[in-house]
Amino acid sequence: MQRDPILFAWASAPRRHAAALGLAVGLGLPLALFVLVCLRDLIAVLTRSTPDALPFLRIALPLPGHHLNEAPVLFTGWSLPPAELPLLALSALIAAALALAALGGGVALLCFSAQARATARMRTRAREAILASPPGAREDLRALPALVGRALARMGPLAAVGIVVPGLTLAAILLALVMAELAAPRLVPVVAMLLAATGLARALLLGRAAARRALRRDDTTATEIGLRDLIRRMPAVRAHGAAAFERRRLGLRARAARSALVRAEARLAYARAPALALVVILPALLIATALWQGEAATEADNVLPGALAAAAGAFGIAALLISACLRLWTRRAAVAPLFRDIAAIVEALEPRSVGEARVFADFPPVGVLAAQGVGAYDPASGERLTGVDLTLPMPAHVAIVGPRGSGVRALAALLAGQIEPTAGALTYGGTPLRAFDPAERARRIALAGAEAILIEGTLRQNLLYGARSGDREASGLAERIAILKLTGLDAFVYERGLEASVDPEDDPATANAVVAARRAVREALAAQGIERLVEPFDPARYNHQADLGENLLFGEAVGPAFSAGRLAAHPYLRAVLEAEDLTRTLVDVGLQVARSTVEIFSDLPDDHPLFETFSLFPADERGYFEDLVARQPDARSFRRGAAGQRDRERLIGLALRYNETRHRFGLIDAALEERLVAARHSFAALLPARYREKIEFYDPARLTAAASLEENLLFGRITQGEAGAEARVRSLVRQVLAEQGLEPTVYRLGLATRIEAGAAGAAQGQRAVLGEGAIGPRERVAIEFVRCLVRRPDILVVGLTLDERKPDEVAARIARLRAVRAGAGLIVCLPDEATLRRQAPFDAVIRVERNTVTGIDGVRLDAPAHRAPA
């Protein structure tokens, strides 16, 4: 990989860069010359002294020591009257401007295309380096993404015009010298000297400006860090009266940073001085040189104003391009170290030439998995192996037995080809494992050896991660459900399905089936005499299992407008509460809830489980409500202004979260329930049109799209006052779903649950979104297991830690796995000899101790694993 950003950009799209440079110089230079000559002739019309015809586009090249009349004519041009020349010249300039615009657009498209090629090539090289990296290259890989991101952010102009601008700069310098020669040979050395002076002044200015920007950036960062640190220290400052010390400390730091910045700004000011002087000197030198004539000079040697203006214009173009070229060079100097670091990492991860075509061996359907004197290190588990010798005919069922840390997991990863031997040879069918295509090897020999690394997408996409299209199509929903039950992930997916929602517009058949199942659930509850366990939603009745806010809404919030955290502050709800004379009542309820909560949990710390479970406000708001209770004897003496309004709003929010059945403070009686139901009807009847899409009210005859599947099936809340009610109701719901043929639908909805990497949980109204943190270690292990089974590998290596499960559960799962893998290769790690004795005989048993294989029992070439274990 090229270590220079400009060379990297050239190598990414050489034809585009060459085309852009060729167009810019080959067409741009003649057009610029044409424009300058037209301007020269226009100015000649303004300064004419006679009505004689004037030359248009005549180009004569005066030579040193000769008069202008003796200059050889390169192009005769045309002789035009002063009245016609301006019109023709202006028309030519308009045509040239249009041509330059078209040329600039074409060159820009080529440059942007080359830039896209360069950024794509950078991403590709980084991606391929990561994909080709061995397991031991983790340290290098950690640094690569940040380096690539910084390089891509800074290399933009270099990748686009890093080749074109230097070429144009050289062409512009040549054009300036040519126009000076056309005006008068004596101007050529002056123009060359002035261009050099301009470049040196600009380079000095850019260098010192960059130094000042770096100091300003460091000063800004240091100031931010210092102020944040001061905020962190404020408790100690208040406790020890250290304000003067902090002022002095921060003042000294600021003074030191300011001194360095002042020195940098002074150097920048000194660098600006030559640039400002050149602004005056440049035109003065050009005019003085044009006016200067030797003793033998004649009138013909005078520099015409138009020629001088054209030379000045060419000089200006060259000066601007020199400045742009120097800016690019400064950017190149800043980006070059990043490219050197990236190239070093990429070359270390890609030892072979990128263009080298590697021929992989064909993977045999059956063969012998053999290791001879193999040593290996597994960076994932930290285990190592030495002196491994074994021969395993495949397909067969093989058990690996050994204590934790003995090398069992490293051996599983080695046999699956996920780590390469550091010594010896590992072959399958007589071919080294490293000679197979890594993707094909991973498909044919699958390793379930760790927790799954989740990707953003649905749970189904996570389970099918790495599976080919044929495997995806072959594994239908029924087979996936069977695999889920085999791996123990079925309960998790089923629960996610019950928490998912159904959109009636996208899936009307399922919506109708859920509404029908709702009636079946009510009938089943009544048939078993347990209908008391679910209190249904009734528009005319207060639901005692729901909190006060849910009873007011009597529906599901769609989006954040009416979410629980914002409900108390919503202006429409506050208007309804005022109209129904409930504001003071709810403030009083919230104050009593706060007072009771503070009294009950006064002796418990903030992190106590009871406080986290039953408190109506979080631990970080505990101090606020304790202070509010202490200064607020009743609900009639609130502070005035914004502070009192905030107190009332927080208390109303506390009241809206109150549930009499759950919290039992005795604050809601039958009369208040009737007033709340009346407010519910007012809320729904008067709801403005702009809010109607923000909430979906409960309707017994249709599905509530914003509610979960379980809530739609129950259309109510499970009673909290009876032990075991939740388990009994959910068992009955599952039975009804099975009878209605909806169980596969629940799994389908569960598999459609989205996973957001890094998120802690789902937001309000996003039940179908799972945070990555909501998936525990066991579920991750099961997801990795499913990924392997879906691919239907020739050999399945199970290196998972099963010793944390119950012995009977481990034995049953292994037995089911062996039944599924009958006739196929299976290598499974067992936690101990007791688990091995619970199983039908394996074709081979490998014992591992102290990082090596100590024995192999029962290897048979007839491969009895072709039959299912008894």
Buried (B, 14 or more C-beta within 10 A) or exposed (E): BEBBBBBBBBBBBEEBBBBBBBBBBEBBBEBBBBBBBBBBBBBBBEEEEEEEEBBBBBBBEBEEEEBBEEBEEEEEBEEBEBEBBBEBBEEBBEEBEEBBEEBEEBBBEBBBBBBBBBBEBBEEBBEBBBEBBEBEBEEBBEEBEEBBEBBBEBBBBBBBBBBBBBBBBBBBBBBBBBBBBBBBBBBBEBBBEBBEBBBBBBBBBBBBBBBBEEBBEEBEEBBEEBEEEBEEBEEEBEEEEBEEEBEEBBEEBBEEBEEBBEEBBEBBEEBBEBBEEBEEBBEEBBEEBBEEBEEEEEEEBBBBBBBBBBBBBBBBBBBEBBBBBBBBBBBBEBBBEBBBBBBBBBBEBBEEEEEEEEEBBEBBEEBBBBBBEBBBBBBBBEBBBBBBEBBBBBBBBBBBBBEEEBBBBBBBBBBBBBBBBEEBEBBBBEBBBBBBBBEEBBBBBBBBBBBBEBEEBBBBBBBBBEBBEEBBEEBEEEEBBBBBBBBBBBEBBBBBBBBBBBEBEEBEEBBEBBBEBBEBBBEBBEEEEBBEBBBBBBEEEBBBBBBBBBBBBBBBBBBEBBBBEBBBBBEBBBBBBEEBEBBEBBBBBBBBBBBBBBEBBEEEEEEEEEBEEEBBBEBEBBEBBBEBBEEBEEBEEBEEEEEEEBBBBBBBBBBBBBBBBBBEBEBBEEEBBEBBBEBBEBBBEEBEEEBEEBBBBBEEEBBBBBBBBBBBBBBBBBBEEEEEBEEBBBEBBBBBBEEBEBBBBBBBBBBBBBBBEEBEEBEBBBBBBBBBEBBEEBBBBBBBBBBBBBBBBBBBBBBBBBBEBEBEEBBEBBBEBBEBBBEBBBBBBBBBEEBBEBBEBBBBBBBBBEBBBEEBBBBEEEBEBEEBBE
